[in-house]
Structure formats: C-alpha cells, structure tokens
Amino acid sequence: MIYIIPTEKGLGVEIWGTYKDLDNLYLVIGKFWNNTNYLNKKGFESRDKLISGFSYEIRKAKEGSRLKRTSSHFTYDQIEYFGTKISWVHFLFSMTSIKYNMGINEINKFDISMILLLEFWLESAMKKYDEVGAKNLIGFIDGGIYAANDNIYHFMRCINMEYFKLKGGKRAFRKLPELLKLGIFNTNEYLEYQKFLTTESKRLNCEIINMEINDDHVDYENIKW
C-alpha cells in the first residue's frame, strides 16, 4: 500500500510503495494530464506542466531511481519498497491540478480511491511532522489553491522557491500557509504576482508558460530535506 511520511527537516514528504503500488498511481495520474480532453480548458497547459513534474517523480521512484527500502516503515517483512521526496508545495499544487482535471474527464472508483488515499496520507504526514502547523495547512488539501489559474505552474514554483529558502524546520512549516496565500484567487499576493508575470511576458515578448523562474540561488541538488 502507498503511504506518505514527512521528511526529516519538514520540507516535504516521502511517498512510498511497492513497484505495483507506484505503477498503479502512475497510471492513474497519467489519465489527468497530456489529454486532449483538456484542450482549451482554462489553465490546462500550466496544469499539464505541473502534473507532469509530479508524475515524473512517481515514475523515477517505481523505476528504483530515487529511494529504496527492503521493507516498509511499518513492518519487517522483506518486500522491496520504492520512494521519492516531494515538497509540500509541489504535492498540494499537483493534487489541486489533478482533482480539477478529474472534474472534466471520465473517472472510476479506483481513480477516486487513489486520490483519497493520497489525501489521507498527506494529512497524516502533516500532523506527524507538526500538529500545530498542520491545523492551518490541512485545509489546502481540499481547496484554497486556485486550480483554474492560467499560470498555476509558475505560482507553484515561486512559492516552492520561497519555502525552500526557509531551509525547513517547524518554524518554516508554520509559515507555509502564509506563503500559500499567493495561490489563493484574488488575494493581494495573487493579483500582484499575476501582474508581475504579465508585465514580464510583455517585456520579454513571450508567453508566460515559456518563461523560466530565476531560482539559481536555491541549491536544489543539495537540499537537506
């Protein structure tokens, strides 16, 4: 069974499962991006870019290219488990985007059960890391982040960068809900960042989806999760 635990310094989570667990998750996620059903839907291209990054990590995990264990964290039975690390921000935005796309595509009970499983373990991981901070963060699992945002990928990257700059710990974790205000429709933070992206795209004469965020000052390769 898939399960999720917080990383040591609280920058995100580790998602674990057997090869079959992760393969099933990968197949479910694959239904909700890179799909012609989403063409011309508001923000589809930005959501696709966001979900593809999440899907990529699940694929690398099941291939054994990320984390490995000879058993789960809850048993000594010798069954190979694979995992990967994903930031809180990336996970929350990915879930928001996947669930939005589920609303405009054919789904079945297995799809729903997989998403509910992720939601259950994500909430569990928040509480396990910090009960106090989790109280203000759990609500973002079920809503808050504006899924129809044309530029949701860039919003995720911006918040993720700011969170990583805090370098983890419970103090940083408790600041995350404040940072996530950037992703809530019509907040001052949201409107200001939309205006910034629009101004930059005009200055650079390109589409926002093709713009890159300057986060070179964050050493993602050596992050202490």
Residue, then its C-alpha position, 0 to 999 in steps of 0.5 A: m500500500i502507498y503511504i506518505i511520511p514527512t521528511e526529516k527537516g519538514l520540507g516535504v514528504e516521502i511517498w512510498g510503495t511497492y513497484k505495483d503500488l507506484d505503477n498503479l498511481y502512475l497510471v492513474i495520474g497519467k489519465f489527468w494530464n497530456n489529454t486532449n480532453y483538456l484542450n482549451k480548458k482554462g489553465f490546462e497547459s500550466r496544469d499539464k506542466l505541473i502534473s507532469g513534474f509530479s508524475y515524473e517523480i512517481r515514475k523515477a521512484k517505481e523505476g528504483s531511481r530515487l529511494k529504496r527500502t527492503s521493507s516498509h516503515f511499518t513492518y519487517d517483512q522483506i518486500e522491496y519498497f520504492g520512494t521519492k521526496i516531494s515538497w509540500v508545495h509541489f504535492l498540494f499544487s499537483m493534487t489541486s491540478i489533478k482533482y480539477n482535471m478529474g472534474i472534466n474527464e471520465i473517472n472510476k472508483f479506483d481513480i477516486s480511491m487513489i486520490l483519497l488515499l493520497e489525501f489521507w496520507l498527506e494529512s497524516a504526514m502533516k500532523k506527524y511532522d507538526e500538529v500545530g502547523a498542520k491545523n492551518l495547512i490541512g485545509f489546502i488539501d481540499g481547496g484554497i489553491y486556485a486550480a483554474n489559474d492560467n499560470i498555476y505552474h509558475f505560482m507553484r514554483c515561486i512559492n516552492m522557491e520561497y519555502f525552500k529558502l526557509k531551509g525547513g524546520k517547524r518554524a518554516f512549516r508554520k509559515l507555509p500557509e502564509l506563503l500559500k496565500l499567493g495561490i489563493f484567487n484574488t488575494n493581494e499576493y495573487l493579483e500582484y504576482q499575476k501582474f508581475l508575470t504579465t508585465e514580464s511576458k510583455r517585456l520579454n515578448c513571450e508567453i508566460i508558460n515559456m518563461e523560466i523562474n530565476d531560482d539559481h540561488v536555491d541549491y536544489e541538488n543539495i537540499k537537506w530535506 
